[in-house]
C-alpha cells in the first residue's frame, strides 16, 4: 500500500467547555468537529482505511464515526509523537499523511499537493506550513503554534514550540500546521528517539524535524493560506469557526 492517513484525535478538549463530550465530537455547524475533516479527506484517493488515534471517551468516538475507519488507542496523553506511535500497529502503508482532527478548514487539494510533492521528491518527511499575515483577528489562535526555523539557505532546520520560543522566534510568521507526510520505514525508529525535554513534558511530534536535520535529511514544505490551518481548541475558536463556515 502506498499511502494511508492517520488522524490524531485523542484530545480531551477541556477548553471546549463540556468535559462529557470528546473534543472531536463537539458540534460545529450541526455536525461533529472531526467530520469536517473526514468529509474532506474522502476526496483523496488511498488504498488503506484511515487510522484514527483516539483516547478520551474513545468508545463514544468510535460509535459516532462507525466502521469506515481503523482505531488506535492512546492510553495516556503524553504528546503528539506518543499519539502517532500508538498508530504504528495499524499502519500498513509505505507513507502516511498525519493530520490533527481539529482542523475543519483543511482542503483536500492542499493535501493532494503535499502528497504529490512528497512522492515526486522521494522525501522522508514533508510538511505543510502557513505564513500568517499577523497574529490578530482571525489569526489570534495561530500565535500559540510552533514556529518554523530556517537557515540562511531557507532550508527548514527545526520547529520551536511557542512556549519554548525566544522573543525573536515568537515574531516569526511561518507556522507549523501539524500536517506531515512521512516515509514510515524512516519514521518509526526515529519517532522513538523523541524525548520529553520541554516545558510541557510531552513527546512533541514537531521534534522530528530536528531529528531529520541532524541526519542531513531535507525537509520538504508546502506553503498554504493561513486560514486553512486554523484549529479549534477553545470555545472562542469554535465561535470563530462557526462564523467562517456560515
KELO-788182 format. One record per residue: residue in three letters; chain; x, y, z of N, C-alpha, C in turn. Coordinates in Angstrom, 3 decimals. Example, Ala and Ser with C-alpha at 12.3 -4.5 7.8 and 13.67 -1.06 7.14 Angstrom:
BEGIN
residu:chaine:n.c1:n.c2:n.c3:ca.c1:ca.c2:ca.c3:c.c1:c.c2:c.c3
ala:A:13.190:-5.690:7.800:12.300:-4.500:7.800:13.200:-3.300:7.800
ser:A:12.850:-2.250:7.080:13.670:-1.060:7.140:12.900:0.030:7.870
This chain:
BEGIN
residu:chaine:n.c1:n.c2:n.c3:ca.c1:ca.c2:ca.c3:c.c1:c.c2:c.c3
unk:A:0.844:-1.194:0.000:0.000:0.000:0.000:0.878:1.241:0.000
unk:A:0.524:2.189:-0.844:1.383:3.361:-0.998:1.194:4.397:0.099
unk:A:-0.053:4.723:0.422:-0.255:5.758:1.440:-1.499:5.488:2.286
unk:A:-1.474:6.082:3.466:-2.552:5.921:4.429:-2.631:7.199:5.253
unk:A:-3.801:7.511:5.736:-3.992:8.715:6.538:-4.111:8.343:8.007
unk:A:-3.422:9.090:8.863:-3.529:8.919:10.311:-4.007:10.241:10.905
unk:A:-5.080:10.174:11.671:-5.664:11.378:12.277:-5.514:11.296:13.788
unk:A:-4.881:12.307:14.360:-4.694:12.365:15.811:-5.929:12.987:16.438
unk:A:-6.667:12.178:17.212:-7.970:12.619:17.722:-8.202:12.204:19.161
unk:A:-7.129:12.179:19.969:-7.251:11.673:21.337:-7.437:12.763:22.375
unk:A:-7.492:14.023:21.943:-7.558:15.136:22.889:-8.842:15.176:23.704
unk:A:-8.699:15.634:24.954:-9.864:15.772:25.827:-10.679:17.015:25.508
unk:A:-10.015:18.056:25.035:-10.733:19.283:24.713:-11.297:19.976:25.936
unk:A:-10.512:20.056:26.999:-11.008:20.655:28.247:-11.397:22.122:28.086
unk:A:-10.827:22.782:27.091:-11.132:24.203:26.876:-12.404:24.416:26.063
unk:A:-13.033:23.307:25.659:-14.238:23.424:24.852:-15.493:23.594:25.697
unk:A:-15.365:23.421:27.029:-16.478:23.731:27.917:-17.404:22.600:28.275
unk:A:-17.187:21.397:27.690:-18.053:20.271:28.015:-17.206:19.020:28.232
unk:A:-16.861:18.712:29.491:-15.992:17.567:29.773:-16.616:16.212:29.460
unk:A:-17.916:16.186:29.201:-18.596:14.929:28.913:-18.640:14.588:27.424
unk:A:-18.043:15.467:26.613:-18.020:15.243:25.166:-16.576:15.300:24.678
unk:A:-16.094:14.256:24.003:-14.740:14.314:23.448:-14.613:15.505:22.502
unk:A:-13.435:16.079:22.458:-13.217:17.270:21.634:-13.681:17.079:20.194
unk:A:-13.366:15.944:19.613:-13.667:15.729:18.197:-15.164:15.622:17.918
unk:A:-15.956:15.420:18.977:-17.408:15.303:18.787:-18.158:16.578:19.149
unk:A:-17.426:17.616:19.525:-18.069:18.912:19.756:-18.716:19.362:18.456
unk:A:-19.933:19.863:18.543:-20.673:20.220:17.331:-20.196:21.536:16.735
unk:A:-19.946:21.512:15.449:-19.582:22.699:14.676:-20.509:22.771:13.475
unk:A:-21.376:23.761:13.479:-22.368:23.899:12.408:-23.147:22.601:12.183
unk:A:-23.653:22.071:13.298:-24.582:20.934:13.284:-23.971:19.587:12.922
unk:A:-22.635:19.484:12.986:-22.017:18.166:12.839:-20.723:18.132:13.656
unk:A:-20.333:16.938:14.121:-19.131:16.829:14.944:-17.909:17.427:14.251
unk:A:-17.070:18.063:15.048:-15.893:18.755:14.531:-15.069:17.901:13.577
unk:A:-14.803:16.658:13.942:-13.937:15.814:13.131:-14.529:15.486:11.760
unk:A:-15.839:15.525:11.639:-16.466:15.177:10.358:-16.137:16.174:9.261
unk:A:-15.882:17.419:9.626:-15.490:18.411:8.618:-14.208:17.967:7.918
unk:A:-13.284:17.412:8.689:-12.038:16.910:8.125:-12.245:15.590:7.398
unk:A:-13.019:14.692:7.991:-13.225:13.378:7.380:-13.927:13.481:6.026
unk:A:-14.863:14.382:5.903:-15.543:14.565:4.617:-14.572:15.063:3.554
unk:A:-13.596:15.868:3.980:-12.630:16.421:3.026:-11.644:15.348:2.563
unk:A:-11.192:14.493:3.472:-10.191:13.500:3.066:-10.796:12.389:2.220
unk:A:-12.123:12.310:2.181:-12.761:11.340:1.282:-12.434:11.636:-0.177
unk:A:-12.004:12.876:-0.447:-11.665:13.288:-1.813:-10.255:12.851:-2.209
unk:A:-9.512:12.274:-1.253:-8.142:11.846:-1.517:-8.137:10.347:-1.775
unk:A:-7.624:9.943:-2.919:-7.566:8.521:-3.235:-6.514:7.837:-2.366
unk:A:-6.883:6.744:-1.739:-5.942:5.975:-0.937:-6.362:4.522:-0.940
unk:A:-5.435:3.649:-0.629:-5.687:2.221:-0.688:-6.049:1.624:0.664
unk:A:-5.733:2.317:1.735:-5.958:1.770:3.069:-6.935:2.625:3.856
unk:A:-7.636:1.995:4.785:-8.537:2.744:5.659:-7.749:3.745:6.496
unk:A:-8.292:4.946:6.708:-7.648:5.898:7.610:-7.599:5.339:9.028
unk:A:-6.543:5.694:9.750:-6.398:5.312:11.156:-6.707:6.538:12.007
unk:A:-7.589:6.379:12.973:-7.906:7.467:13.893:-7.378:7.098:15.276
unk:A:-6.481:7.940:15.797:-5.934:7.708:17.131:-6.872:8.357:18.139
unk:A:-7.468:7.539:18.979:-8.462:8.005:19.942:-7.935:7.803:21.364
unk:A:-8.577:8.460:22.310:-8.162:8.334:23.694:-9.335:8.586:24.619
unk:A:-9.567:9.842:24.934:-10.637:10.246:25.842:-11.996:9.810:25.299
unk:A:-12.720:8.998:26.073:-14.047:8.516:25.679:-14.028:7.907:24.269
unk:A:-13.034:7.068:24.019:-12.831:6.567:22.659:-14.005:5.747:22.143
unk:A:-14.705:5.067:23.020:-15.845:4.267:22.552:-16.936:5.165:21.985
unk:A:-17.110:6.317:22.595:-18.103:7.269:22.109:-17.733:7.773:20.715
unk:A:-16.443:8.042:20.507:-15.970:8.495:19.193:-16.190:7.396:18.160
unk:A:-15.831:6.181:18.515:-15.976:5.049:17.589:-17.439:4.797:17.241
unk:A:-18.328:4.941:18.214:-19.748:4.714:17.968:-20.318:5.736:16.987
unk:A:-19.837:6.976:17.078:-20.332:8.026:16.189:-19.774:7.874:14.783
unk:A:-18.491:7.542:14.669:-17.840:7.509:13.353:-18.054:6.193:12.605
unk:A:-18.250:5.100:13.334:-18.563:3.847:12.669:-17.374:3.034:12.210
unk:A:-17.625:2.097:11.304:-16.650:1.080:10.907:-15.854:1.427:9.661
unk:A:-15.952:2.645:9.185:-15.198:3.028:7.986:-13.742:3.362:8.291
unk:A:-13.370:3.295:9.551:-12.027:3.681:9.966:-11.423:2.627:10.873
unk:A:-10.082:2.616:10.947:-9.369:1.816:11.925:-9.113:2.697:13.137
unk:A:-9.076:2.099:14.320:-8.893:2.885:15.540:-7.682:2.381:16.324
unk:A:-6.870:3.337:16.766:-5.739:3.034:17.646:-5.943:3.855:18.912
unk:A:-5.702:3.244:20.061:-5.977:3.906:21.336:-4.679:4.410:21.976
unk:A:-4.666:5.701:22.300:-3.572:6.286:23.073:-4.014:6.282:24.535
unk:A:-3.481:5.362:25.312:-3.929:5.182:26.693:-3.622:6.385:27.577
unk:A:-2.432:6.951:27.417:-2.038:8.126:28.191:-1.698:9.258:27.232
unk:A:-2.089:10.474:27.595:-1.806:11.610:26.730:-0.420:12.161:27.054
unk:A:0.562:11.657:26.303:1.948:12.054:26.526:2.521:12.826:25.345
unk:A:1.631:13.421:24.538:2.091:14.242:23.431:1.768:13.654:22.070
unk:A:1.978:14.475:21.042:1.608:14.103:19.678:2.490:12.994:19.100
unk:A:3.762:12.971:19.463:4.625:11.884:18.980:4.195:10.557:19.592
unk:A:3.829:10.589:20.848:3.330:9.394:21.540:2.027:8.915:20.904
unk:A:1.176:9.878:20.519:-0.093:9.530:19.873:0.134:8.851:18.532
unk:A:1.057:9.388:17.749:1.329:8.793:16.436:1.928:7.396:16.582
unk:A:2.774:7.217:17.562:3.383:5.905:17.783:2.321:4.860:18.135
unk:A:1.227:5.312:18.749:0.141:4.394:19.090:-0.519:3.809:17.838
unk:A:-0.365:4.496:16.702:-0.987:4.039:15.451:-0.113:3.059:14.678
unk:A:1.104:2.855:15.128:2.080:2.056:14.362:1.536:0.691:13.960
unk:A:0.909:-0.002:14.881:0.456:-1.372:14.602:-0.743:-1.424:13.656
unk:A:-1.341:-0.271:13.371:-2.483:-0.220:12.450:-2.073:0.207:11.040
unk:A:-0.887:0.774:10.920:-0.434:1.324:9.638:0.202:0.225:8.790
unk:A:-0.244:0.129:7.533:0.282:-0.866:6.605:0.937:-0.223:5.382
unk:A:0.878:1.087:5.274:1.331:1.775:4.074:2.802:2.190:4.148
unk:A:3.348:2.513:2.984:4.742:2.950:2.893:4.893:4.402:3.341
unk:A:3.829:5.177:3.187:3.844:6.581:3.588:2.542:6.892:4.314
unk:A:2.622:7.800:5.295:1.403:8.224:5.981:1.272:9.745:5.950
unk:A:0.035:10.180:5.787:-0.329:11.587:5.898:-0.909:11.776:7.291
unk:A:-0.256:12.584:8.118:-0.660:12.776:9.508:-1.392:14.105:9.664
unk:A:-2.595:14.035:10.255:-3.446:15.214:10.409:-3.927:15.327:11.845
unk:A:-4.246:16.540:12.249:-4.909:16.768:13.528:-6.410:16.879:13.284
unk:A:-7.190:16.334:14.185:-8.635:16.217:13.970:-9.396:17.532:14.089
unk:A:-8.757:18.561:14.662:-9.473:19.805:14.956:-9.240:20.894:13.919
unk:A:-9.039:20.501:12.650:-8.748:21.462:11.585:-9.829:21.390:10.506
unk:A:-10.942:22.078:10.699:-12.082:21.960:9.777:-11.920:22.682:8.448
unk:A:-10.841:23.473:8.302:-10.686:24.273:7.088:-9.681:23.692:6.100
unk:A:-9.022:22.597:6.465:-8.068:21.977:5.552:-8.750:21.543:4.262
unk:A:-8.070:21.744:3.152:-8.620:21.401:1.851:-7.925:20.166:1.272
unk:A:-8.714:19.308:0.666:-8.172:18.101:0.054:-7.143:18.435:-1.013
unk:A:-7.350:19.521:-1.735:-6.428:19.893:-2.808:-5.029:20.175:-2.255
unk:A:-4.961:20.847:-1.113:-3.652:21.125:-0.494:-2.980:19.834:-0.054
unk:A:-3.765:18.918:0.497:-3.208:17.649:0.947:-2.736:16.802:-0.239
unk:A:-3.466:16.858:-1.333:-3.042:16.152:-2.547:-1.724:16.713:-3.062
unk:A:-1.583:18.029:-3.025:-0.344:18.667:-3.477:0.829:18.264:-2.596
unk:A:0.579:18.190:-1.273:1.638:17.787:-0.352:2.066:16.343:-0.631
unk:A:1.104:15.458:-0.838:1.417:14.064:-1.152:2.184:13.951:-2.471
unk:A:1.745:14.701:-3.470:2.394:14.655:-4.779:3.842:15.127:-4.680
unk:A:4.074:16.185:-3.935:5.431:16.705:-3.739:6.297:15.672:-3.018
unk:A:5.722:15.044:-2.003:6.443:14.033:-1.233:6.886:12.876:-2.121
unk:A:5.995:12.379:-2.951:6.318:11.242:-3.807:7.292:11.632:-4.918
unk:A:7.106:12.836:-5.471:7.962:13.288:-6.570:9.407:13.436:-6.124
unk:A:9.598:13.912:-4.910:10.952:14.155:-4.405:11.552:12.946:-3.695
unk:A:10.741:11.911:-3.451:11.227:10.748:-2.727:11.620:11.086:-1.302
unk:A:10.892:12.008:-0.714:11.232:12.544:0.600:10.949:11.566:1.739
unk:A:11.686:11.735:2.830:11.405:11.008:4.063:10.362:11.751:4.890
unk:A:10.332:13.071:4.743:9.434:13.906:5.535:9.058:15.164:4.756
unk:A:7.775:15.442:4.707:7.257:16.651:4.064:6.251:17.284:5.008
unk:A:6.158:18.604:4.963:5.330:19.311:5.939:4.554:20.449:5.286
unk:A:3.354:20.677:5.796:2.524:21.795:5.362:2.780:22.960:6.325
unk:A:3.169:24.108:5.796:3.357:25.291:6.632:2.444:26.407:6.132
unk:A:2.322:27.449:6.936:1.490:28.592:6.556:2.169:29.875:7.021
unk:A:1.996:30.925:6.251:2.551:32.235:6.595:1.404:33.107:7.101
unk:A:1.389:33.347:8.404:0.340:34.196:8.965:0.645:35.656:8.654
unk:A:-0.334:36.445:8.236:-0.083:37.867:7.988:0.237:38.611:9.281
unk:A:-0.336:38.112:10.371:-0.122:38.653:11.717:-0.788:37.671:12.682
unk:A:-0.806:38.016:13.940:-1.467:37.147:14.919:-2.623:37.900:15.585
unk:A:-3.392:38.577:14.747:-4.527:39.351:15.223:-5.810:38.852:14.559
unk:A:-6.945:39.257:15.097:-8.231:38.905:14.492:-8.407:37.411:14.380
unk:A:-8.736:36.945:13.183:-8.992:35.521:12.999:-7.732:34.675:13.164
unk:A:-6.568:35.331:13.141:-5.309:34.601:13.253:-4.760:34.565:14.682
unk:A:-5.526:35.044:15.647:-5.047:35.115:17.031:-4.593:33.763:17.562
unk:A:-5.361:32.721:17.282:-5.037:31.396:17.828:-3.734:30.832:17.263
unk:A:-3.326:31.301:16.083:-2.105:30.789:15.468:-0.852:31.257:16.195
unk:A:-0.989:32.279:17.033:0.172:32.793:17.756:0.784:31.731:18.662
unk:A:-0.012:30.772:19.090:0.463:29.763:20.037:0.915:28.470:19.352
unk:A:1.046:28.505:18.038:1.538:27.338:17.305:3.056:27.406:17.167
unk:A:3.657:26.274:16.773:5.106:26.214:16.601:5.576:27.060:15.428
unk:A:6.787:27.590:15.562:7.389:28.403:14.512:8.381:27.560:13.713
unk:A:8.386:27.767:12.399:9.327:27.093:11.515:10.634:27.884:11.489
unk:A:11.728:27.219:11.823:13.048:27.845:11.830:13.803:27.398:10.582
unk:A:14.282:28.369:9.797:15.028:28.074:8.571:16.441:28.632:8.664
unk:A:17.350:28.042:7.874:18.736:28.526:7.852:18.913:29.569:6.760
unk:A:20.139:29.990:6.525:20.409:31.060:5.552:20.088:30.627:4.127
unk:A:19.986:29.320:3.913:19.626:28.796:2.587:18.126:28.538:2.466
unk:A:17.394:28.975:3.459:15.937:28.835:3.512:15.489:27.389:3.689
unk:A:16.376:26.541:4.162:16.020:25.158:4.443:15.489:25.060:5.875
unk:A:14.489:24.223:6.089:13.939:24.043:7.433:14.955:23.338:8.326
unk:A:15.167:23.906:9.490:16.103:23.356:10.464:15.345:22.634:11.580
unk:A:14.305:23.290:12.094:13.556:22.707:13.204:12.266:23.478:13.413
unk:A:11.502:23.022:14.371:10.303:23.704:14.839:10.548:24.099:16.295
unk:A:10.096:25.292:16.666:10.171:25.710:18.059:8.752:25.979:18.542
unk:A:8.342:25.265:19.583:7.019:25.492:20.143:6.944:26.875:20.781
unk:A:5.765:27.465:20.728:5.578:28.826:21.242:6.027:28.938:22.697
unk:A:5.707:27.950:23.503:6.041:28.012:24.927:7.534:27.902:25.180
unk:A:8.267:27.383:24.192:9.715:27.241:24.336:10.478:28.283:23.524
unk:A:9.760:29.136:22.791:10.390:30.082:21.862:10.925:31.327:22.566
unk:A:11.993:31.888:21.985:12.517:33.163:22.459:11.625:34.284:21.931
unk:A:11.827:35.494:22.405:11.018:36.627:21.946:11.175:36.843:20.446
unk:A:12.387:36.690:19.934:12.608:36.885:18.498:11.956:35.776:17.678
unk:A:11.988:34.547:18.190:11.362:33.430:17.477:9.846:33.568:17.437
unk:A:9.277:34.162:18.474:7.827:34.355:18.506:7.353:35.336:17.440
unk:A:8.269:36.123:16.893:7.920:37.093:15.848:7.908:36.462:14.463
unk:A:8.409:35.231:14.354:8.389:34.524:13.070:6.948:34.243:12.674
unk:A:6.605:34.503:11.426:5.228:34.359:10.971:4.942:33.037:10.266
unk:A:5.988:32.286:9.908:5.755:30.977:9.291:5.523:29.955:10.396
unk:A:4.375:29.301:10.334:3.982:28.385:11.404:3.878:26.944:10.902
unk:A:3.987:26.032:11.855:3.866:24.603:11.594:2.393:24.221:11.712
unk:A:1.827:23.702:10.656:0.406:23.334:10.659:0.138:22.043:11.429
unk:A:1.182:21.231:11.617:0.984:19.916:12.220:0.555:18.862:11.217
unk:A:0.647:19.197:9.928:0.297:18.260:8.850:1.590:17.773:8.199
unk:A:1.788:16.461:8.185:3.028:15.877:7.672:2.739:14.696:6.751
unk:A:3.718:14.402:5.890:3.771:13.111:5.205:5.112:12.493:5.560
unk:A:5.086:11.226:5.976:6.295:10.526:6.388:6.482:9.234:5.609
unk:A:7.735:8.916:5.316:8.122:7.572:4.904:8.127:6.740:6.190
unk:A:7.304:5.708:6.262:7.123:5.004:7.534:8.369:4.224:7.981
unk:A:9.147:3.700:7.035:10.357:2.982:7.429:11.327:3.912:8.145
unk:A:11.355:5.157:7.725:12.228:6.143:8.388:11.584:6.633:9.676
unk:A:10.271:6.799:9.658:9.575:7.428:10.780:9.645:6.639:12.083
unk:A:9.260:5.361:12.059:9.039:4.642:13.313:10.272:4.594:14.220
unk:A:11.449:4.239:13.731:12.604:4.226:14.648:12.988:5.614:15.138
unk:A:12.771:6.620:14.315:13.130:7.982:14.716:12.102:8.585:15.668
unk:A:10.871:8.157:15.548:9.828:8.640:16.447:10.133:8.249:17.891
unk:A:10.737:7.086:18.059:11.058:6.597:19.397:12.209:7.368:20.046
unk:A:12.909:8.181:19.268:14.026:8.973:19.799:13.556:10.265:20.471
unk:A:12.302:10.626:20.274:11.806:11.906:20.791:11.595:11.816:22.300
unk:A:12.228:12.731:23.034:12.104:12.723:24.490:11.093:13.781:24.951
unk:A:11.076:14.036:26.252:10.125:14.998:26.824:10.844:16.178:27.468
unk:A:11.965:16.561:26.895:12.764:17.658:27.451:12.223:19.012:26.993
unk:A:11.041:19.360:27.487:10.414:20.633:27.148:9.511:21.054:28.300
unk:A:8.966:22.252:28.206:8.181:22.799:29.319:6.917:22.004:29.603
unk:A:6.369:21.323:28.596:5.137:20.564:28.766:5.370:19.107:29.171
unk:A:6.640:18.694:29.145:6.978:17.309:29.468:6.205:16.326:28.591
unk:A:6.145:16.657:27.289:5.445:15.808:26.337:6.366:15.440:25.186
unk:A:6.032:14.351:24.509:6.767:13.945:23.312:6.197:14.722:22.122
unk:A:6.884:15.787:21.727:6.411:16.618:20.621:6.723:15.948:19.279
unk:A:5.720:15.761:18.445:5.974:15.267:17.089:6.824:16.257:16.305
unk:A:6.706:17.537:16.629:7.473:18.573:15.927:8.988:18.372:16.064
unk:A:9.427:17.644:17.096:10.863:17.395:17.275:11.436:16.507:16.174
unk:A:10.558:15.863:15.418:11.020:15.009:14.327:11.751:15.817:13.270
unk:A:11.434:17.116:13.166:12.113:17.979:12.187:13.594:18.105:12.517
unk:A:13.905:18.323:13.778:15.298:18.458:14.191:16.052:17.140:14.022
unk:A:15.367:16.038:14.260:15.998:14.733:14.061:16.365:14.546:12.595
unk:A:15.441:14.907:11.703:15.708:14.795:10.264:16.887:15.672:9.866
unk:A:16.917:16.891:10.361:18.006:17.816:10.038:19.349:17.269:10.514
unk:A:19.362:16.680:11.709:20.612:16.141:12.257:21.141:14.986:11.424
unk:A:20.266:14.345:10.649:20.671:13.240:9.782:20.976:13.702:8.363
unk:A:20.897:15.018:8.149:21.159:15.560:6.818:20.021:15.354:5.840
unk:A:18.831:15.104:6.354:17.660:14.858:5.505:16.944:16.169:5.217
unk:A:16.679:16.413:3.963:15.970:17.629:3.555:14.496:17.507:3.906
unk:A:13.963:18.555:4.502:12.550:18.599:4.856:11.816:19.420:3.803
unk:A:10.991:18.772:3.022:10.223:19.482:2.001:9.010:20.147:2.631
unk:A:8.615:21.303:2.101:7.472:22.009:2.671:6.598:22.604:1.586
unk:A:5.321:22.702:1.902:4.342:23.325:1.018:3.641:24.413:1.805
unk:A:3.633:25.624:1.278:3.029:26.762:1.964:1.574:26.909:1.531
unk:A:0.672:27.055:2.509:-0.750:27.236:2.209:-1.281:28.471:2.924
unk:A:-2.481:28.874:2.553:-3.153:30.006:3.187:-3.335:29.724:4.676
unk:A:-3.019:30.703:5.508:-3.100:30.521:6.960:-4.519:30.196:7.426
unk:A:-5.524:30.647:6.709:-6.907:30.352:7.102:-7.170:28.850:7.073
unk:A:-6.440:28.148:6.201:-6.667:26.722:6.034:-6.211:25.912:7.242
unk:A:-5.275:26.456:8.016:-4.717:25.686:9.137:-5.242:26.162:10.491
unk:A:-6.278:26.977:10.478:-6.886:27.391:11.737:-7.465:26.171:12.449
unk:A:-7.157:26.049:13.723:-7.664:24.938:14.508:-8.763:25.387:15.450
unk:A:-9.395:24.427:16.093:-10.456:24.713:17.060:-10.035:24.110:18.396
unk:A:-9.578:24.964:19.296:-9.061:24.500:20.584:-9.772:25.091:21.785
unk:A:-10.716:25.981:21.543:-11.414:26.637:22.648:-12.809:27.042:22.182
unk:A:-13.630:27.491:23.112:-14.966:27.955:22.751:-14.892:29.177:21.849
unk:A:-13.858:30.009:22.057:-13.678:31.184:21.205:-13.353:30.752:19.772
unk:A:-12.473:29.748:19.643:-12.146:29.231:18.313:-13.382:28.633:17.646
unk:A:-14.219:27.982:18.443:-15.428:27.357:17.910:-16.377:28.412:17.339
unk:A:-16.545:29.511:18.058:-17.406:30.595:17.584:-16.857:31.193:16.295
unk:A:-15.528:31.351:16.241:-14.905:31.889:15.036:-15.125:30.944:13.857
unk:A:-14.913:29.646:14.091:-15.090:28.665:13.027:-16.525:28.665:12.514
unk:A:-17.487:28.801:13.412:-18.883:28.843:13.004:-19.156:30.039:12.105
unk:A:-18.554:31.176:12.426:-18.761:32.378:11.606:-18.092:32.242:10.246
unk:A:-16.924:31.599:10.196:-16.211:31.445:8.940:-16.855:30.402:8.022
unk:A:-17.544:29.439:8.621:-18.201:28.392:7.839:-19.628:28.750:7.458
unk:A:-20.127:29.848:8.026:-21.521:30.241:7.778:-21.747:30.609:6.321
